[in-house]
Amino acid sequence: MLMACLKYLAHCPCPRCLVLKSRIPLLGTKTDTKQRKQLARVDTEDRRHKIELVRRLMFEGGVNITSEKIETFLRPTSLTPTRVCRCYF
């Protein structure tokens, strides 16, 4: 795991998996490797829907990113409201 990519004060700080911050001391162990494989983040329709909803609330509704309304969507899996384009040129 790249320590530079950790999300500050997040439940799941890794951008690639859903391993909880409390499990960071296990970093580098066999258990850690197994957990990161089992808990890898997957780009699902549900995740994309949450991101789009949050972006709409922020950019069209004027809701602040630190509001409780936004945090209810983002906090459980430490999401960030960023869209990723998979356009290949």
N, C-alpha and C positions, 0 to 999 in steps of 0.2 A: 504494500500500500504506500502510495506517495503521501508523505506527511504534509507536503505543500498543498495538497488538494483537499484537505480536511475542511469540512464546513464547521465554522466556529459555533460552539454552543448547540450543536445538533444532537439528536438522539442517535442517528445513523450518520456519522461524519464522512464516511467513504462515499465518493461519487459513483463507485462501481458495484457496491453491495449494500445489503441491509443489516450488516453486523452492527450491534449496538456499541456505543462508546464505552460502556462498562466492560466490553470484551477486548479492548485494545491491549491490555497486559498480556494477552495470549498471542500477540502478533508473532508470526514466524514459527508457531508450533504446528503439529499435524492437525490439531483441532481447528486452528485458525484457517488453515488451507481448506479443510473440509467445509467449514462454515461459509467461507467466501464463495465456494463453488455452489453450495446449496442455496445461499441467500443472495445470489447475483441479481442485480437490478435488471429487469426485463422491460423493454419498451412496449407496454400493452396499450390497448385502446382506452382502458380505464385511466391509466396514468396520463395519457395525452389529453383526455377529456378534462381531468382535473386542472392540468396546466392551462388549457384554453379557457376554462371557467375563471380561473384566478386572473389570467391576463385580461379577460373582458372586464372583470370587476375593477381591476386597477386602471386600465387605460380608457375604458368607456364609462365606468361608474365612479371613477375618482377615489376608490377605496385605497387607503394607505397599505403598503406591503406589510407593515408591522401590526396591522389591525387583527383583532381576534377572529374576525370573519375569514380573513385570508389564512391565518395560522391554523385554523381547523382543517384546512385542506392540505397544507404543506407540512405541518409538524410531524404527523405520525411516521412518515417515511423520509423526513428531511428533504423534501423536494425544493427545487428552485424554479421559479416561473420562466424558464428558458426554453425556447423552441429550438430544435435541432433540425436542420435541413439535410436530407439525405439525397441531395441533387448531385449527380455525378456528371461531370462535363466531359 
